[in-house]
């Protein structure tokens, strides 16, 4: 029975194949040749696909195939849900995620070229002109370069062509408008930027249907468009989480506004915009000039020949996109961003032969063929290079993964390589840090080392590996990011030194006999947290007797720079012991001694305690070190957190008990004690004296032997009724962002009058009154105080305040490049 079914299936397939071959043989020879050329084009793209991924977004899409989460940039906002869904399906078929996305791109490239042919024919072009348009698109350097790369650009381009074909059909037959709505919604779900290419023609199709009073088709098209959009986008939002998805979109917009400032029109000079948008996608000035001449001349030729609808559709899609895109997108990626316009521009360029008499059109077509050959000849070597040579960044990172110990190596990387590092090294257990200006990186683990992965050697250091695509023509197409990569090992002078007794193992450290931890001269003081496992230890700070540490016990001891400040750890009896925790925490000068002193305060204030997502992809957390100086009795400390007024102004309380004579580490205090999020001031009080150190920091910023450092809190006598704060105002990626904060440490309401000095002798100060309820915490953004009129200034502005009761006032200054904070109080 099964055999009969199999024979029946084979027979049916044979009949289908025979019917398909019959129809192919019945097509004109030119159509068959065009189909064969399409097949050869697709095969060539697949054979010469890149050996490894290289683009940032390409790696983010690879991450999305493993786990979709827009908030984690897997992929980057807004999420491209349909493209990722198609990629997941193809990955299920082929197994390899890189090959899956490349295969999607290759198939889409072939569909885009075929779609241009179909669209040209639909709009009245002859077979030769349609083939010319398809050939121009297939040979365009930017199109060829991205046609087999695992990005959404080429699939989006193909979807835009298919959506335009459907919209053109809807102009003739409004009953097909629902199909056009579905195609347009799907195209936007593949690549949302395509709305710039489809909006004008979509509005025209809607108006045309309305003028014919095809209300049923319009209603159904609306329902279909919404339905397809919901089917694509709703899972993306739900998988990510609605709140996290919204915040990811807000963060992406803020990042683009900060980092793409000056790279869009109208801020970008027109000559620069022309170079990025009109020349770079074609490789050379000659190829670009010939293309744009052909577009202009072809539009005129089509118009004169009566194909005005063709010109209108091409301008409505390609022309409107090309006009709008430089205002909405950064010019640095114009070689990719121009792709959705290319099919419609190629359609116009194919009209050039119409300028000459029919007898001479073969010569004009031959000129178009020469342009195509020249374009492929220019881009071809670059495509072959990618197919034969691994991408420099990928090669360097895979070398690190193969040759470096993930338990002891810290990798500091160029920010352009963030997705690559997150995909290749982070899952393997490497400690990774993004390279930030002014940060001194060092290792804090036994036998540890620091390697830099950058575009140029990072001095001083030993170059371990250097890879590059040393072809000048490739740099604009790879956006000057991915053509070179260097791995450099940093000298040990910037790292803590662990003697031979220490050894890093999975989940902790191991100590044989005894070991010494030493800091090189010039580094910041540290607090060393040592926690014993099942074997007792002894910990001896510099110049002090050993402190016995029972099994499971924990202690914090100071570590100062130089040999005299070393810390010694011993295993009783010289055995080998597992040390579950051995951490170094940077502290300010003298703060370690202040924390461990026998005296203390009964009332202290941490000016800013947070568990909140901030600007510049920051996640702010607060840690505390609480010390009970009394060796006899435990101490209960009351913590009262006053949330920022604009976040709700809640006042929450909690307690923490510290053992006699002990120091307790309280990580992420807002989340662990108050089980909430936000930012606010933290008041600590106890019946007996205690000490505390605090740090509020970006969890995504570099962790070094200098940052984030613990500091002393604010004492009660630091509250004042009036004073002056220095408000730094330096916007931009290399500048800072500032906020002024005021805490009311009393049970009565307080009014605070703020007066911001302005730049210029005649400029009137900005005056604002802040109302603080009992225990209230107010936060004022510098942008709000400065105002839109002065956003271009860069200055240190005096902010004077006068309150009806003493308040704790400070300015928070955060470096935009590193997200390192500083807290400035009146008079400092």
Secondary structure as the mmCIF struct_conf table of DSSP 4:
data_model
#
loop_
_struct_conf.conf_type_id
_struct_conf.id
_struct_conf.beg_label_comp_id
_struct_conf.beg_label_asym_id
_struct_conf.beg_label_seq_id
_struct_conf.end_label_comp_id
_struct_conf.end_label_asym_id
_struct_conf.end_label_seq_id
HELX_RH_AL_P HELX_RH_AL_P1 UNK A 2 UNK A 26
BEND BEND1 UNK A 27 UNK A 27
HELX_RH_AL_P HELX_RH_AL_P2 UNK A 29 UNK A 47
TURN_TY1_P TURN_TY1_P1 UNK A 48 UNK A 48
BEND BEND2 UNK A 51 UNK A 52
HELX_RH_AL_P HELX_RH_AL_P3 UNK A 56 UNK A 66
STRN STRN1 UNK A 69 UNK A 69
HELX_RH_3T_P HELX_RH_3T_P1 UNK A 70 UNK A 72
TURN_TY1_P TURN_TY1_P2 UNK A 73 UNK A 73
STRN STRN2 UNK A 74 UNK A 74
BEND BEND3 UNK A 75 UNK A 75
TURN_TY1_P TURN_TY1_P3 UNK A 77 UNK A 78
HELX_RH_AL_P HELX_RH_AL_P4 UNK A 81 UNK A 94
BEND BEND4 UNK A 95 UNK A 95
HELX_RH_AL_P HELX_RH_AL_P5 UNK A 97 UNK A 122
TURN_TY1_P TURN_TY1_P4 UNK A 123 UNK A 124
HELX_RH_AL_P HELX_RH_AL_P6 UNK A 127 UNK A 139
HELX_RH_AL_P HELX_RH_AL_P7 UNK A 141 UNK A 146
TURN_TY1_P TURN_TY1_P5 UNK A 147 UNK A 148
BEND BEND5 UNK A 149 UNK A 151
HELX_RH_AL_P HELX_RH_AL_P8 UNK A 152 UNK A 172
HELX_RH_3T_P HELX_RH_3T_P2 UNK A 174 UNK A 176
HELX_RH_AL_P HELX_RH_AL_P9 UNK A 177 UNK A 190
HELX_RH_3T_P HELX_RH_3T_P3 UNK A 192 UNK A 194
HELX_RH_AL_P HELX_RH_AL_P10 UNK A 195 UNK A 211
TURN_TY1_P TURN_TY1_P6 UNK A 212 UNK A 213
HELX_RH_AL_P HELX_RH_AL_P11 UNK A 215 UNK A 240
HELX_RH_AL_P HELX_RH_AL_P12 UNK A 242 UNK A 259
BEND BEND6 UNK A 260 UNK A 260
TURN_TY1_P TURN_TY1_P7 UNK A 261 UNK A 262
BEND BEND7 UNK A 263 UNK A 264
TURN_TY1_P TURN_TY1_P8 UNK A 265 UNK A 267
BEND BEND8 UNK A 268 UNK A 268
HELX_RH_AL_P HELX_RH_AL_P13 UNK A 270 UNK A 274
HELX_RH_PI_P HELX_RH_PI_P1 UNK A 275 UNK A 279
HELX_RH_3T_P HELX_RH_3T_P4 UNK A 280 UNK A 282
BEND BEND9 UNK A 283 UNK A 284
HELX_RH_AL_P HELX_RH_AL_P14 UNK A 285 UNK A 304
TURN_TY1_P TURN_TY1_P9 UNK A 305 UNK A 306
HELX_RH_AL_P HELX_RH_AL_P15 UNK A 308 UNK A 314
HELX_RH_PI_P HELX_RH_PI_P2 UNK A 315 UNK A 319
HELX_RH_AL_P HELX_RH_AL_P16 UNK A 320 UNK A 328
BEND BEND10 UNK A 329 UNK A 329
HELX_RH_3T_P HELX_RH_3T_P5 UNK A 331 UNK A 333
HELX_RH_AL_P HELX_RH_AL_P17 UNK A 334 UNK A 337
TURN_TY1_P TURN_TY1_P10 UNK A 338 UNK A 338
HELX_RH_AL_P HELX_RH_AL_P18 UNK A 339 UNK A 349
TURN_TY1_P TURN_TY1_P11 UNK A 350 UNK A 351
HELX_RH_3T_P HELX_RH_3T_P6 UNK A 352 UNK A 355
BEND BEND11 UNK A 356 UNK A 356
HELX_RH_3T_P HELX_RH_3T_P7 UNK A 358 UNK A 360
HELX_RH_AL_P HELX_RH_AL_P19 UNK A 361 UNK A 388
BEND BEND12 UNK A 389 UNK A 389
HELX_RH_AL_P HELX_RH_AL_P20 UNK A 392 UNK A 403
BEND BEND13 UNK A 404 UNK A 404
TURN_TY1_P TURN_TY1_P12 UNK A 406 UNK A 408
STRN STRN3 UNK A 409 UNK A 413
HELX_RH_3T_P HELX_RH_3T_P8 UNK A 415 UNK A 417
HELX_RH_AL_P HELX_RH_AL_P21 UNK A 418 UNK A 424
TURN_TY1_P TURN_TY1_P13 UNK A 425 UNK A 425
HELX_RH_3T_P HELX_RH_3T_P9 UNK A 426 UNK A 428
TURN_TY1_P TURN_TY1_P14 UNK A 429 UNK A 429
STRN STRN4 UNK A 431 UNK A 434
TURN_TY1_P TURN_TY1_P15 UNK A 437 UNK A 438
BEND BEND14 UNK A 445 UNK A 445
TURN_TY1_P TURN_TY1_P16 UNK A 446 UNK A 447
STRN STRN5 UNK A 449 UNK A 454
BEND BEND15 UNK A 455 UNK A 456
BEND BEND16 UNK A 459 UNK A 460
STRN STRN6 UNK A 461 UNK A 468
HELX_RH_AL_P HELX_RH_AL_P22 UNK A 472 UNK A 477
TURN_TY1_P TURN_TY1_P17 UNK A 478 UNK A 481
BEND BEND17 UNK A 482 UNK A 483
STRN STRN7 UNK A 484 UNK A 490
HELX_LH_PP_P HELX_LH_PP_P1 UNK A 491 UNK A 491
HELX_RH_3T_P HELX_RH_3T_P10 UNK A 492 UNK A 494
BEND BEND18 UNK A 495 UNK A 495
STRN STRN8 UNK A 497 UNK A 498
TURN_TY1_P TURN_TY1_P18 UNK A 500 UNK A 501
STRN STRN9 UNK A 502 UNK A 505
TURN_TY1_P TURN_TY1_P19 UNK A 506 UNK A 507
STRN STRN10 UNK A 508 UNK A 512
BEND BEND19 UNK A 513 UNK A 513
STRN STRN11 UNK A 514 UNK A 518
STRN STRN12 UNK A 519 UNK A 519
TURN_TY1_P TURN_TY1_P20 UNK A 521 UNK A 522
BEND BEND20 UNK A 523 UNK A 523
HELX_LH_PP_P HELX_LH_PP_P2 UNK A 524 UNK A 525
STRN STRN13 UNK A 526 UNK A 531
BEND BEND21 UNK A 534 UNK A 535
STRN STRN14 UNK A 537 UNK A 540
TURN_TY1_P TURN_TY1_P21 UNK A 542 UNK A 543
BEND BEND22 UNK A 544 UNK A 544
HELX_LH_PP_P HELX_LH_PP_P3 UNK A 545 UNK A 546
STRN STRN15 UNK A 547 UNK A 549
TURN_TY1_P TURN_TY1_P22 UNK A 551 UNK A 552
STRN STRN16 UNK A 554 UNK A 559
STRN STRN17 UNK A 561 UNK A 561
BEND BEND23 UNK A 562 UNK A 562
HELX_RH_3T_P HELX_RH_3T_P11 UNK A 563 UNK A 565
STRN STRN18 UNK A 567 UNK A 571
HELX_RH_3T_P HELX_RH_3T_P12 UNK A 572 UNK A 574
STRN STRN19 UNK A 576 UNK A 579
BEND BEND24 UNK A 580 UNK A 580
STRN STRN20 UNK A 581 UNK A 586
STRN STRN21 UNK A 587 UNK A 587
TURN_TY1_P TURN_TY1_P23 UNK A 589 UNK A 590
HELX_RH_AL_P HELX_RH_AL_P23 UNK A 591 UNK A 596
BEND BEND25 UNK A 598 UNK A 598
STRN STRN22 UNK A 601 UNK A 614
TURN_TY1_P TURN_TY1_P24 UNK A 615 UNK A 617
STRN STRN23 UNK A 618 UNK A 627
BEND BEND26 UNK A 631 UNK A 633
STRN STRN24 UNK A 635 UNK A 643
STRN STRN25 UNK A 644 UNK A 644
HELX_RH_3T_P HELX_RH_3T_P13 UNK A 645 UNK A 647
TURN_TY1_P TURN_TY1_P25 UNK A 648 UNK A 648
STRN STRN26 UNK A 651 UNK A 658
TURN_TY1_P TURN_TY1_P26 UNK A 660 UNK A 661
STRN STRN27 UNK A 663 UNK A 666
BEND BEND27 UNK A 668 UNK A 668
HELX_RH_AL_P HELX_RH_AL_P24 UNK A 669 UNK A 674
STRN STRN28 UNK A 678 UNK A 698
TURN_TY1_P TURN_TY1_P27 UNK A 699 UNK A 700
BEND BEND28 UNK A 701 UNK A 701
BEND BEND29 UNK A 705 UNK A 708
HELX_LH_PP_P HELX_LH_PP_P4 UNK A 709 UNK A 709
STRN STRN29 UNK A 710 UNK A 710
STRN STRN30 UNK A 711 UNK A 712
STRN STRN31 UNK A 714 UNK A 715
HELX_RH_3T_P HELX_RH_3T_P14 UNK A 716 UNK A 718
STRN STRN32 UNK A 720 UNK A 729
STRN STRN33 UNK A 730 UNK A 730
BEND BEND30 UNK A 732 UNK A 732
TURN_TY1_P TURN_TY1_P28 UNK A 733 UNK A 734
BEND BEND31 UNK A 735 UNK A 735
STRN STRN34 UNK A 736 UNK A 743
BEND BEND32 UNK A 746 UNK A 748
STRN STRN35 UNK A 750 UNK A 756
HELX_LH_PP_P HELX_LH_PP_P5 UNK A 757 UNK A 758
BEND BEND33 UNK A 759 UNK A 760
TURN_TY1_P TURN_TY1_P29 UNK A 761 UNK A 762
HELX_LH_PP_P HELX_LH_PP_P6 UNK A 763 UNK A 765
STRN STRN36 UNK A 766 UNK A 772
TURN_TY1_P TURN_TY1_P30 UNK A 774 UNK A 775
STRN STRN37 UNK A 777 UNK A 781
HELX_RH_AL_P HELX_RH_AL_P25 UNK A 782 UNK A 786
HELX_RH_3T_P HELX_RH_3T_P15 UNK A 788 UNK A 790
TURN_TY1_P TURN_TY1_P31 UNK A 791 UNK A 792
STRN STRN38 UNK A 795 UNK A 815
TURN_TY1_P TURN_TY1_P32 UNK A 816 UNK A 818
STRN STRN39 UNK A 821 UNK A 825
TURN_TY1_P TURN_TY1_P33 UNK A 826 UNK A 827
#
